[in-house]
């Protein structure tokens, strides 16, 4: 959705359906909701795995990173949407780190 906001106007012109067009001005709320659901499910996975308490550190960084993206999201700023989309690489690395700490510590 964040990525799709870069060219939502072009999508509308050619008839491409996207979540950016579907969610429109409410995209920030939708993305926040999806990220929140993700954080809850990851926390549940951590809890069910009986992971080390040290897993809280990378998990907190992961969730903070996600919600910082939501906080910064401006759907009218295409370059910023691209930067936030590319920041998902960091999100993925933090999630992997979370699971590694849970498995190894």
PyMOL commands that set and color helices and strands:
alter all, ss='L'
color gray80, all
select helices_A, chain A and resi 3-14+19-48+55-72+78-86+88-104
alter helices_A, ss='H'
color red, helices_A
deselect
rebuild
show_as cartoon
